[in-house]
Amino acid sequence: MFRERIPSIPLYTLCVLTLLFCAKNTTAQHHGGHGLGVGIPGATNRPTGVDEKDDLKDFHHALAVQATSQQIADFQALVKGTDEAKAKLDTFAEEQNKSNAKSRPTVSLSEIDQFVQRSLIGSRKFVDGFSSSQKSGLKDTLKKLSKVDSDLETEEKKLDDAVQAENRGISLESATDNLTKSLSAFSDQQLALGREMGVILSQGSDVAFNLPEVKTPVKAGDLAFDVTANGDLSQTAAQNAERTFKLQILVDLSELSENLTDFLRPQLSGGRTCGDRLQLRQAVMSLSDPSSVVNLDLHYEHWSCIGGSPQEMAEGDGSVDVKLRVTVDKQNLLDLESEFSRIDAGGLMAESLRSGNLGEELRDRLNRSLLSILRSAADFQKLLPAAVRQSAVVQTAKFEELGIGKIAVDITGEMKITDEQANLMASQLNQALFAKNPAAQAGQPGKDIPSLKTR
């Protein structure tokens, strides 16, 4: 169930809290738990058997190896380059396997060499920039990275030899496969290094993924605002090569609620020249779990055209409460059901709303206006990576409170994907993160950098 999201705690803040917690425990041990912190007269400070240095070991390590904002930016660019090298090599391998293909290959050996070397050089340059404390704290991880670095360069040379001298018995298919495995191991070790430095990106083997926030702009005349949506994926089952994920998406309607009157006024106001007319004065949305209630303050007029020119026959003021419920239709799309839960009006206005076409038309216009926003904001084409868009199925949807006085639509669904799709999805999520932080790609610390996925 979605509630108001709590932002991730930066590692530095977490470290400080850890230090304070350890200090508090130490104080309690020394003072016997007395609130004033005064020792018992004559008592000795007996050893607890736990070295305080051990308590702070993880704290000191995390602080020593923590990536700077510049290093986070550099790391993002580094991983992006490795992903590009993997994509090029995959295409090269596919084209090499098509032995009967007459078309010219789209990826050459020289391009493979260029992308692999770019990854190796970038990785080495990144490590060379470490502080002495980072090099010391990360020495075991750097040793593993150095090993896969060397292996990758060796396998790259073997592929070159296989392409240029197949008559010497070197298998091109085997060399390509070995380089693919070596590049994958190199990528995994890069991500392991990032994790230890507090920079964590998605991997296909993860059992949980955060979907990037997507803002859908809404424009109506001079009115403009955004409807924000984000979500999570959590694995619920895995069998053989198929994995099942639970999908949860939250569509924040806060800005819509704030601008509801101005947004709905042109949608709901007006009517027939001869007949009923409505003018919306105010619209307010509130929650009535699991539904939403929209209160509409209306002005009503009835015009007659008997005898020629239109004449006003009746007018009045009133208000209605329209209860809305989000559903999922057979096409796997969001839908809205509505009904009047209260009609506060008199005379012809009340009669037209309760039993005439006026009430049905009012609810229909309200439904269409709000549904267009919901469907656009919850569109899988925008929210999900391309690799899994066609695999997700919506199961339930309902209105939910998002903080005090704020309303959202909570959508749940399911997604069955293969390991290959999961790997591609992770890569696309990381690319979306890079695209969201253009300052990071340019080597500058960006405001969005703290939103990197952390666990």
C-alpha positions in Angstrom: 0.0 0.0 0.0 1.4 3.4 -0.9 1.6 6.1 1.6 3.5 9.4 1.5 7.0 8.5 0.4 9.9 9.2 2.7 13.0 10.3 0.8 16.2 8.3 1.0 18.6 9.4 3.8 22.0 10.5 2.5 24.8 8.3 3.6 26.6 11.1 5.4 23.4 11.7 7.5 23.1 8.0 8.2 26.6 7.8 9.3 26.1 10.8 11.7 23.0 9.1 13.2 25.0 5.9 13.6 27.7 7.7 15.5 25.2 9.4 17.8 23.5 6.1 18.5 26.8 4.4 19.3 27.8 7.3 21.6 24.4 7.1 23.4 24.9 3.4 24.0 28.4 4.0 25.3 27.1 6.7 27.7 24.4 4.4 29.0 26.9 1.6 29.7 29.2 4.0 31.6 26.4 5.6 33.7 24.3 2.6 34.5 21.2 4.0 32.6 20.6 7.0 35.0 18.8 9.8 33.2 21.1 12.5 34.5 24.2 10.7 33.3 25.9 10.7 36.8 27.9 7.7 37.7 27.1 5.7 40.9 29.5 6.7 43.7 32.2 4.1 44.2 31.3 2.2 41.1 34.0 1.3 38.6 33.7 1.4 34.8 33.8 -2.3 34.1 34.8 -3.3 30.6 31.9 -4.6 28.4 34.0 -6.9 26.3 33.2 -4.9 23.2 35.9 -2.6 21.7 34.5 0.8 20.8 36.6 0.7 17.7 34.7 -2.3 16.5 31.4 -0.4 16.9 32.6 2.4 14.6 34.4 0.2 12.1 31.7 0.3 9.5 31.1 4.0 10.1 34.8 4.9 9.5 35.0 2.7 6.4 31.9 4.2 4.9 33.1 7.7 5.6 36.6 6.9 4.1 35.3 5.5 0.8 32.2 7.6 0.3 32.0 9.0 -3.2 32.0 12.7 -3.7 29.4 14.4 -5.9 31.9 14.7 -8.7 32.8 11.0 -8.4 29.1 10.1 -8.5 28.8 12.0 -11.8 31.9 10.3 -13.2 30.7 6.9 -12.1 27.4 7.4 -13.9 29.2 8.2 -17.1 31.5 5.3 -16.6 28.7 2.8 -16.3 26.9 4.3 -19.2 30.0 3.7 -21.4 30.3 0.1 -20.3 26.6 -0.5 -21.1 27.2 1.0 -24.6 30.2 -1.4 -25.1 28.0 -4.3 -24.1 25.3 -3.3 -26.5 27.8 -3.0 -29.4 29.3 -6.4 -28.6 25.8 -8.0 -28.4 25.0 -6.7 -31.9 28.4 -7.9 -33.2 27.8 -11.4 -31.8 24.3 -11.6 -33.3 25.6 -10.6 -36.7 28.5 -13.0 -36.6 26.1 -15.9 -35.8 24.1 -15.1 -39.0 26.6 -17.0 -41.2 24.4 -16.8 -44.2 23.6 -13.1 -43.9 24.5 -11.1 -47.0 24.0 -7.7 -45.5 26.9 -5.7 -44.3 27.6 -5.9 -40.6 26.5 -2.7 -38.7 29.2 -3.1 -36.0 32.8 -3.6 -36.9 35.7 -5.1 -34.9 37.3 -1.6 -34.7 34.2 -0.3 -33.1 34.3 -3.1 -30.5 37.9 -2.3 -29.8 37.1 1.4 -29.5 34.2 0.9 -27.0 36.0 -1.6 -24.9 39.1 0.5 -24.7 37.1 3.5 -23.8 35.6 1.6 -20.9 39.0 0.3 -19.7 40.6 3.7 -19.9 37.7 5.4 -18.2 37.7 2.9 -15.4 41.5 3.3 -14.8 41.2 7.1 -14.8 38.3 7.0 -12.4 40.4 4.8 -9.9 43.5 7.0 -10.3 41.5 9.9 -9.0 40.8 8.2 -5.7 42.0 9.7 -2.4 44.6 7.8 -0.4 41.8 6.8 2.1 39.6 5.5 -0.7 42.4 3.5 -2.2 43.2 2.0 1.2 39.6 1.3 2.1 38.7 -0.2 -1.3 41.9 -2.2 -1.8 40.2 -5.6 -1.9 37.5 -4.4 -4.4 40.1 -2.6 -6.5 42.2 -5.8 -6.6 39.2 -7.7 -8.1 38.5 -4.8 -10.5 42.2 -4.9 -11.7 41.8 -8.7 -12.3 38.7 -8.4 -14.5 40.3 -5.3 -16.2 43.3 -7.5 -17.2 41.1 -10.4 -18.3 38.9 -8.1 -20.5 42.0 -6.7 -22.3 43.2 -10.2 -22.9 39.9 -11.4 -24.3 39.7 -8.3 -26.5 43.1 -9.2 -28.1 42.0 -12.8 -28.6 38.9 -11.6 -30.5 41.2 -9.4 -32.7 43.3 -12.5 -33.4 40.3 -14.6 -34.2 38.9 -12.1 -36.7 42.2 -11.6 -38.4 43.5 -15.1 -38.4 40.7 -17.6 -38.5 42.9 -20.0 -40.5 45.0 -20.6 -37.4 42.2 -22.5 -35.7 41.0 -19.7 -33.5 37.2 -19.9 -33.1 35.5 -16.5 -33.7 32.3 -17.6 -32.0 34.2 -18.8 -28.9 36.3 -15.6 -28.8 33.2 -13.4 -29.0 31.5 -15.4 -26.3 34.5 -15.2 -24.0 34.8 -11.4 -24.5 31.0 -11.0 -23.8 31.5 -12.9 -20.5 34.6 -11.0 -19.6 32.9 -7.6 -20.3 29.9 -8.7 -18.2 32.2 -9.6 -15.3 33.9 -6.2 -15.7 30.5 -4.5 -15.5 29.5 -6.4 -12.4 32.7 -5.4 -10.7 32.2 -1.8 -11.6 28.8 -1.9 -9.9 30.2 -3.6 -6.9 32.8 -0.8 -6.6 30.0 1.8 -6.8 27.9 0.0 -4.2 30.8 0.1 -1.7 31.2 3.9 -2.4 27.6 4.5 -1.8 26.6 4.8 -5.5 24.1 2.1 -6.4 22.5 1.5 -9.8 20.1 -1.2 -10.9 21.1 -4.7 -11.9 19.1 -7.3 -13.6 19.5 -9.6 -10.6 17.8 -7.1 -8.2 14.5 -8.1 -6.7 13.3 -4.6 -6.3 13.4 -1.6 -8.7 12.4 2.1 -8.3 10.7 3.5 -11.4 11.7 7.1 -12.2 9.3 9.9 -11.4 7.3 11.1 -14.5 5.5 14.4 -14.7 2.6 14.8 -17.0 1.9 18.4 -18.0 -1.8 19.4 -18.1 -2.9 22.5 -20.0 -6.4 24.1 -20.2 -6.4 27.6 -21.6 -4.1 29.7 -19.5 -4.0 27.0 -16.8 -0.9 24.8 -16.6 0.1 22.3 -13.9 1.7 18.8 -13.5 0.4 15.4 -12.4 3.3 13.3 -11.0 3.5 9.5 -11.0 6.2 7.1 -9.8 6.3 3.5 -8.8 8.1 0.4 -7.6 8.6 -3.2 -8.8 9.1 -6.0 -6.3 9.7 -9.6 -7.2 7.1 -12.1 -5.8 8.2 -15.3 -7.5 10.9 -16.8 -9.7 10.7 -20.1 -11.6 13.3 -21.2 -14.1 13.9 -18.2 -16.3 10.6 -16.4 -15.6 10.3 -13.9 -12.8 7.1 -12.3 -11.5 7.0 -8.8 -10.2 4.4 -6.8 -8.3 3.9 -3.4 -9.8 2.7 -0.4 -7.8 2.2 3.1 -9.3 1.2 6.2 -7.4 -0.4 9.1 -9.3 -0.2 12.2 -7.2 -3.3 14.4 -7.8 -2.2 17.2 -5.4 -1.7 19.9 -8.2 -4.9 18.8 -9.9 -6.8 19.2 -6.6 -5.4 22.7 -6.1 -6.4 23.8 -9.6 -9.6 21.8 -9.8 -12.1 24.7 -10.1 -10.2 26.4 -12.9 -9.6 23.1 -14.7 -13.3 21.9 -14.5 -15.0 25.2 -15.1 -14.7 25.2 -18.9 -15.5 21.4 -18.9 -18.7 21.6 -16.9 -20.1 25.0 -17.5 -22.5 25.8 -20.3 -25.4 24.0 -21.8 -28.1 24.3 -24.4 -29.3 27.6 -25.7 -32.8 26.4 -25.1 -32.8 24.2 -22.0 -30.7 23.7 -18.9 -27.4 25.6 -18.3 -24.9 25.2 -15.5 -22.1 27.5 -14.3 -19.4 26.0 -12.0 -18.5 28.3 -9.2 -16.2 26.0 -7.1 -15.0 22.4 -7.1 -13.4 20.6 -4.2 -12.0 17.1 -4.1 -11.8 15.0 -0.9 -11.2 11.4 0.0 -13.9 8.9 1.0 -11.8 5.8 1.2 -11.6 4.0 -1.2 -13.4 6.5 -3.3 -13.1 10.2 -3.9 -15.8 12.8 -3.6 -16.0 15.9 -5.8 -18.1 18.7 -4.4 -19.5 21.0 -7.1 -21.0 24.4 -6.3 -23.3 25.3 -9.2 -25.4 28.1 -10.6 -28.4 26.8 -12.7 -30.6 28.4 -15.4 -33.4 27.1 -17.5 -34.1 28.8 -20.8 -37.1 28.5 -23.1 -37.3 29.2 -26.8 -41.1 29.2 -27.1 -42.2 32.1 -29.1 -38.9 32.9 -30.7 -36.0 34.4 -28.8 -34.6 32.5 -25.7 -36.1 33.5 -22.3 -34.9 32.6 -18.9 -37.6 30.7 -17.1 -35.9 29.6 -13.9 -32.6 30.0 -12.0 -31.1 28.8 -8.8 -28.0 27.9 -6.9 -27.1 24.5 -5.5 -24.4 22.0 -4.9 -23.8 18.3 -5.5 -21.4 15.7 -4.2 -20.2 13.2 -6.9 -18.7 10.0 -5.6 -16.0 8.6 -7.9 -14.5 5.1 -7.9 -11.5 4.1 -10.0 -11.8 0.7 -11.8 -10.0 -1.3 -14.4 -11.8 -2.2 -17.7 -11.4 -5.2 -20.0 -8.8 -3.4 -22.1 -6.5 -3.1 -19.0 -7.2 0.7 -18.8 -8.3 2.8 -15.9 -11.9 3.8 -15.8 -14.2 5.9 -13.5 -17.6 5.1 -12.1 -19.6 8.0 -10.6 -22.8 8.6 -8.7 -24.5 11.5 -6.8 -24.1 11.0 -3.1 -25.8 14.3 -2.3 -27.9 16.9 -4.2 -28.6 20.1 -2.4 -30.9 22.0 -4.7 -34.5 22.9 -5.1 -37.2 23.2 -7.8 -36.4 22.5 -11.4 -32.7 22.3 -10.7 -33.1 19.4 -8.3 -35.5 17.7 -10.7 -33.2 18.0 -13.7 -30.2 16.7 -11.7 -32.0 13.8 -10.2 -34.1 12.5 -13.1 -33.3 14.5 -16.2 -30.4 14.5 -18.7 -28.7 17.3 -16.8 -27.4 15.0 -14.0 -26.2 12.3 -16.4 -24.4 14.9 -18.6 -22.7 16.5 -15.6 -21.3 13.2 -14.3 -20.2 12.2 -17.8 -18.3 15.4 -18.4 -16.7 15.1 -15.0 -15.6 11.5 -15.7 -14.2 12.3 -19.1 -12.2 15.3 -17.8 -10.6 13.5 -14.9 -10.1 10.2 -16.7 -8.1 11.8 -19.5 -5.6 13.0 -16.9 -5.5 9.7 -15.0 -4.9 7.6 -18.1 -2.2 9.9 -19.4 -0.4 10.1 -16.0 -0.5 6.3 -15.6 0.6 5.4 -19.1 3.0 2.5 -19.2 4.7 3.9 -22.3 6.0 6.7 -20.0 6.4 4.9 -16.7 8.0 1.6 -17.6 11.2 0.8 -19.4 10.7 -0.2 -23.0 11.9 -3.8 -22.3 8.8 -4.6 -20.1 6.0 -2.3 -21.2 4.1 -5.0 -22.9 4.4 -7.4 -20.0 2.6 -5.4 -17.3 -1.1 -5.9 -16.5 -3.1 -3.6 -14.2 -5.1 -5.4 -11.5 -6.5 -2.9 -9.1 -6.8 0.9 -8.7 -8.3 3.1 -6.0 -8.1 6.6 -4.5 -5.8 6.9 -1.5 -4.7 9.7 0.9 -1.2 11.0 0.2 -0.4 12.9 3.3 -2.8 15.2 5.0 -5.4 16.5 2.6 -3.7 15.2 -0.5 -5.2 12.6 -2.8 -3.6 10.1 -5.1 -4.6 7.1 -7.2 -2.9 3.8 -6.1 -2.5 1.3 -8.9 -1.3 -2.3 -8.5 -0.5 -4.8 -11.2 1.7 -7.7 -12.2 4.5 -8.3 -14.6 6.1 -11.6 -15.8 9.5 -11.2 -17.5 12.5 -13.2 -18.4 16.0 -12.8 -17.0 17.0 -11.2 -20.3 14.2 -8.6 -20.0 15.2 -7.9 -16.4 18.8 -7.2 -17.5 17.6 -4.9 -20.3 15.2 -3.2 -17.9 18.0 -2.5 -15.4 20.1 -1.0 -18.1 17.3 1.2 -19.4 16.5 2.4 -15.8 20.1 3.4 -15.4 20.1 5.2 -18.7 16.9 7.1 -17.6 18.8 8.1 -14.5 21.7 9.4 -16.6 19.3 11.4 -18.8 17.6 12.9 -15.7 21.0 14.2 -14.5 22.5 16.1 -17.4 24.7 18.0 -15.0 26.2 14.7 -13.9 27.0 13.7 -17.4 28.8 17.0 -17.9 30.9 16.3 -14.9 29.1 18.7 -12.6 27.4 17.8 -9.3 23.6 17.9 -10.0 20.7 18.6 -7.7 19.1 15.3 -8.5 22.2 13.2 -7.6 21.0 12.3 -4.1 18.0 10.5 -5.6 20.2 7.7 -6.8 18.7 4.3 -5.8 20.1 3.2 -2.4 19.5 0.2 -0.4 
